[in-house]
Amino acid sequence: MNWASSEVVAVLAFLLPGFVAAAIFYSLTCWPRPGAFERIVSALIFTALGYAITEFGLWAVAEICGTEKTGEGDETVEAIGAWKPLLFILVAAVLGVGFAFLSNADIVHRPLRRARITRETSHPSEWYSAFARLGDRSFVVLHLRSGRRLYGYAEEWPSNPGEGHFRIARPEWLDDENEQPQEPDGERSPANGVAAILIPAAEVSMVEFLPMQDR
């Protein structure tokens, strides 16, 4: 049992950089957390990349230091090698941030779409892709399941359509003529003068994206 435990600890220690990279990636993107098996596969891939980059970097340093005529080159390589476990973690962290940037910015799939190789994006869903492309440059109209419509600027929006809330700034309730409705007593809609409104995503049936302009 002790042997099995030590083997498990060794495997986990070996995969630690990959788990760090995967944790950073999923914390910076809206991709859903995978299951246990997929997590191990992701950690293994990130670990392999991290070790390859780190070993190549150490080899490059050794080659550069080896060109020196003094005996300080070997000492430098040994000093850096002593920090190898920490270097693995740092490289893994950079990989996690880098892959998150590639995914959020749609950098990989964008040229592939232009080349007509694929129609997919680097985003996990059409919902997220639409807001990633248009959310910062558009006003929105939220069609609520109650039949009401809310116009405004989406300062924040949920990563998934069934969870979280919209934070709509400069909100206006719309009637059939796209004007602010009047209450029965002749007063303005409660949205008038409100800085922002939180709307549950589960209450939204449709989202319209409108050009960025003041009403």
C-alpha atoms as one frame of an Amber mdcrd trajectory, in Angstrom:
protein
   0.000   0.000   0.000   2.877   2.352   0.771   4.382   1.528  -2.618   1.118
   2.333  -4.347   0.805   5.581  -2.426   4.342   6.634  -3.292   3.702   5.879
  -6.960   0.553   7.971  -6.951   2.374  10.849  -5.293   5.163  10.599  -7.862
   2.691  10.677 -10.747   0.852  13.649  -9.269   4.148  15.460  -8.694   5.100
  14.788 -12.318   1.753  16.115 -13.577   1.715  19.120 -11.235   2.863  21.631
 -13.896   0.146  20.379 -16.224  -2.516  20.716 -13.544  -1.315  24.262 -12.835
  -1.507  25.187 -16.533  -4.950  23.607 -16.924  -6.266  25.329 -13.785  -5.087
  28.722 -15.060  -6.563  28.079 -18.517 -10.013  27.127 -17.228 -10.040  29.984
 -14.729  -9.355  32.551 -17.484 -11.769  31.130 -20.069 -15.384  30.040 -19.977
 -14.678  26.545 -21.223 -16.492  24.054 -18.951 -14.348  22.087 -16.529 -13.769
  18.599 -17.952 -14.251  15.315 -16.151 -11.552  13.526 -14.206 -10.161  11.618
 -17.182 -10.125  14.691 -19.436  -8.376  16.661 -16.689  -5.601  14.091 -16.545
  -5.260  14.150 -20.334  -5.127  17.966 -20.330  -2.561  17.941 -17.527  -0.481
  15.384 -19.421  -0.485  17.505 -22.583   0.440  20.685 -20.709   3.093  18.757
 -18.761   4.682  17.446 -21.953   4.752  20.934 -23.467   6.101  22.463 -20.273
   8.872  19.925 -19.874   9.842  20.206 -23.552  10.042  24.006 -23.411  11.936
  23.984 -20.120  14.439  21.361 -21.245  14.996  23.190 -24.527  15.543  26.431
 -22.631  18.080  24.814 -20.308  19.834  23.250 -23.291  19.989  26.655 -24.997
  21.464  28.224 -21.854  24.009  25.420 -21.627  24.996  25.965 -25.249  25.394
  29.702 -24.726  27.341  29.278 -21.510  29.455  26.552 -23.091  30.842  29.036
 -25.573  32.492  30.975 -22.766  36.141  30.269 -22.102  35.812  30.748 -18.379
  34.624  28.055 -16.023  31.574  30.055 -15.008  29.370  28.478 -17.686  28.999
  25.099 -15.983  28.260  26.758 -12.660  25.534  28.856 -14.263  23.897  25.800
 -15.836  24.054  23.890 -12.540  22.557  26.848 -10.671  19.683  27.078 -13.134
  19.201  23.307 -13.095  18.748  23.379  -9.337  15.677  25.522  -9.909  14.273
  23.188 -12.561  11.107  22.180 -10.627  10.216  25.831 -10.129  10.968  26.549
 -13.773   8.540  23.796 -14.791   5.796  25.486 -12.742   6.561  28.944 -14.150
   6.563  27.662 -17.727   3.286  25.850 -17.060   1.737  29.066 -15.738   2.848
  30.929 -18.852   1.376  28.165 -21.016  -1.948  28.409 -19.210  -2.105  32.176
 -19.680  -0.958  31.899 -23.300  -3.539  29.294 -24.283  -6.254  31.275 -22.513
  -5.294  34.342 -24.535  -5.369  32.351 -27.781  -8.824  31.014 -26.930 -10.364
  34.286 -25.745  -8.977  36.264 -28.701  -9.968  33.573 -31.250  -6.467  33.818
 -32.712  -6.095  30.229 -33.907  -9.478  29.746 -35.585  -9.773  33.204 -37.144
  -7.199  32.668 -39.936  -8.501  29.131 -40.429 -11.995  30.535 -41.051 -10.616
  33.021 -43.543  -8.873  30.165 -45.323 -12.219  28.284 -45.344 -10.674  25.385
 -43.442 -13.264  25.567 -40.678 -16.279  27.553 -39.538 -15.614  26.941 -35.853
 -14.323  29.494 -33.349 -12.014  29.193 -30.359 -14.976  29.890 -28.076 -16.983
  27.128 -26.366 -20.399  28.167 -27.717 -22.211  30.411 -30.191 -23.575  32.389
 -27.225 -20.115  33.268 -25.947 -18.804  33.887 -29.478 -21.573  36.398 -30.220
 -20.887  38.402 -27.068 -17.122  38.171 -27.589 -17.481  39.686 -31.057 -20.298
  42.177 -30.484 -20.721  42.668 -26.751 -18.237  45.545 -26.396 -19.417  47.317
 -29.550 -23.192  47.021 -29.311 -26.207  47.923 -27.296 -28.592  45.062 -26.648
 -32.294  44.463 -26.332 -33.180  41.658 -23.950 -36.465  39.924 -24.682 -37.724
  38.599 -21.376 -39.961  35.569 -21.014 -42.566  37.829 -19.432 -42.898  39.689
 -22.741 -41.072  42.856 -21.670 -38.043  44.205 -23.508 -35.061  45.939 -21.956
 -32.668  48.148 -23.917 -29.211  49.140 -22.696 -25.480  48.483 -22.721 -24.378
  45.088 -21.436 -21.491  45.859 -19.102 -21.391  42.211 -18.030 -23.019  39.089
 -19.389 -23.083  35.409 -18.371 -20.808  32.900 -20.050 -23.698  30.437 -20.309
 -27.257  31.326 -21.390 -28.920  29.546 -18.481 -26.745  30.815 -15.643 -25.698
  34.122 -14.153 -26.990  37.635 -14.768 -26.816  40.459 -17.287 -25.755  43.823
 -15.936 -27.431  46.357 -18.198 -26.269  49.975 -17.906 -28.366  52.947 -19.064
 -31.457  50.728 -19.150 -34.724  51.602 -20.846 -37.909  49.553 -20.945 -39.330
  49.459 -24.470 -42.909  49.371 -25.642 -44.202  48.352 -29.080 -43.076  51.660
 -30.596 -39.560  51.333 -29.110 -40.265  54.228 -26.761 -40.000  54.305 -23.016
 -43.397  53.219 -21.696 -45.427  55.315 -19.327 -46.818  53.895 -16.133 -50.601
  54.124 -15.613 -50.121  57.104 -13.352 -48.183  58.944 -16.030 -44.757  58.499
 -14.407 -41.714  57.202 -16.211 -40.712  53.539 -16.189 -38.679  52.570 -13.086
 -35.636  52.106 -15.352 -35.489  55.862 -15.849 -32.625  57.246 -13.769 -31.370
  53.800 -12.757 -27.622  53.277 -13.267 -27.849  49.555 -14.032 -30.177  46.572
 -13.801 -29.347  42.927 -13.111 -31.391  40.508 -15.214 -31.187  36.720 -14.669
 -30.065  34.997 -17.847 -32.718  32.329 -17.316 -35.397  35.019 -17.785 -34.050
  36.050 -21.224 -35.518  34.353 -24.297 -33.683  36.336 -27.000 -30.945  38.948
 -27.341 -30.749  41.631 -30.044 -27.453  43.396 -30.791 -27.811  46.997 -31.937
 -25.210  49.445 -33.314 -23.314  51.449 -30.733 -25.157  54.756 -30.585 -26.912
  56.965 -28.073 -30.660  56.970 -27.974
